[in-house]
């Protein structure tokens, strides 16, 4: 059953895409444009790690190996963030959910609060460009999860565990593929057009 409504203001959005697809950059811009918080699971976990919290210690080994942090740890930090007042009018989810279990838990929590996901944007970028982007980011930022061996593992895990979310959200009438190739401005414009028009589920309802 589609959750968005034609003509309604879209402010609860999930960004999907492989590592290096540009989710973080686009999420920041979209959050600023819609005046809602960007909720990035990776950034929340890295904050926990830098703060030396028990949750951060539990997540660090997984992140350094390029593996997914266990669902219970990710759900704890993300759902806590979504429960804060500033997320009450909307949010941009960046890097979450990453598994079907996370998606189910997210849906259940948001439905209870009467603020379900309205759109899911899938940034699509060819694998060769993803590898080039991640290699460049590793040189600039020295991130442990952008090393060549870790990148290969992250892309494999994305294909195995996160890519199935595409079918999950398509079945709910929420998925909108976005061409992620081009300048930041070009991709942002495609996202803006996608959010201004009817969602895929809206088109089915009106037809």
N, C-alpha and C positions, 0 to 999 in steps of 0.2 A: 504493500500500500504506500503510494508516494506521500512524503511528508511535507514537501514544499507546496506552496500555493501560488498560482500565477498572480503576478502583480504585488506580492508581499515583499517586504524588505528582507533580503537575505543577509543574515548576520551570524549564522552558525554553520561553519564551513570546515570540512576536512580536506587537507591537501595530501594526496598520495603521490608517490614517485620513488624511483630507485635512488640510492645514495648518489649525490651529484646532480640530481635533476633540477635543483634550484628551489626546493621547497622553502628553505629558510629565508632566502632573499624575497621571494614572492609573498610569503606569509607576513613578513615584517611590513611590506608595502601595503598589503591588503588590510592588515590590522589597523594601520594608520588611517587608511582611506575610510574604513567603516567605523573608526573610533571604538574598536573593541580590542581586548588583549590577544596577543599571540601566545598560544600555549604550546611550547616546544618541549616534548618529553626529553629529548637529548640535553637541552639546556638545563632543565629542572634537575636531571640526574647529575649533570656535571657540577651544578651548584652544591648538591648534597655531598659530592665527592670532595670538592674544595673546602667545604665546611667541616669535613671529617665526621659527618654524622654516621650512625650505624647503617642507615640505609645506603649512604654513599659508599661505605666500605664494601657492602654487599654487592653493589652494582659495578664497582671498578674493575674487577677481574673479567667480567663478561665484556665490558666495553673495550678494554685493551686487547681482547682477542677478536674483536669484531663480531661477537655473538650477541644475540638478543638478550637483554636483561629479563629475568623471569617476570611473568605477567603480574604477579602479586606486588612486586616492587614498583613497577611502572604504574599500575592502576592506583596505587596508594598516592603517589605524588601528583598524578594528573587529576584524579577525581578531587583531591584536596584543593587544587588550583581552580578547578571549575566550580567549586563550592564557594569561592570567595565572591564578595559583592560585585566587584568590577567585571566579573564574567557573566553577571545576570542578564545583560542586554545582548550578549553574543560573544563569540570567540572564534579564533582561527586555530584549528588543531594542526600542528606541524610535527610529523613524525609519530603520530598516534592516531588511531590504533595501528599496531603492526602484526597482530595475529587475529584470527577469527574469534578467539576467546575474549580478547580485549574489546573487539567490536561489539560482541554480544553484551558484555558488561557495561560498556559505554552506552549502548542503546537503552538498556534496561534502566540505568541511572537517569539518563536524560528524559526518558519517557515519563518516569515518575514525577519529575520536576516540571513537566509540561513544556520543555524546550528542546525538542528533538533536532537532530541534524537536518539541515535543509538542502545542502549541496555537497557533493564529494567531487573534487577536481583532481583528475589524474594527469600529472605532468609527464609527458612522453618524450624521451630523449634516447637516441640510438646508443647502444652499448659502447661503441668506440669513443663517442663524445663524452660519455660518463667517465670512462677511464682517463681521458685527457684532463677533464675538469678536476677529478679527484687527485691526479698526480700533481697538478699545479697547486691545488689547495694544500697538499702535504708539504710541498716545498716552502710555501708562504707561511703556513700556520703551525707546522711541526706537530700536527695532531697525530696521536698514536693510532687512531682508528682510520687514518688515511694512508698508512704504509701499504706498499704494493701487495704483500701477502694478506694483510687484513682486508684490503679492498676486495680482493677476489672472494674472500669468505663472506663479506657483507653482501656482495651481489648475489652469491649463491643462496644465502639465507633469504634475501629479499624474494628471489624467485620461488623458493620453497614455501615460505611462510607468509609473506606479505602480499605477493601478487594475487593470491586467491581472494583478497579483499575486493579486487576489481569486480569479480563475479558477484560477490556478496552484496555490494552496493548497487550494481547494475540491476540485480533482481528486485531491489527496493525502489527503483526508479529515481535514484539519486546521482548516479555517476555521469560525469561530463568529462570526456577526454580533452586535454589541452596540449597543443603542440608546444613543447618546451624548448625548441631550438630557435635561437635568435637572440637579440639583445634583451636585457632586463626589461626595457620599456616595451618592446614588442610583445613579450610574453605577458606582461602586466595588462596590456591592452586587450589581449585575447581573453584573459581572466575576467576583466571588467565587462566585456561584451557577454560572456557566458552567464555572469551573475545578473545582468540587467534583463536578459530575456527569460522566457519560460524554461523551467527545468525539463528534463526528459520525461519525467513522470507527469508533469503538467500537460505536456503535449498529448500524452495518451488519454488523460482525463477529458481534455477539451475535444479530442477527436472522437 
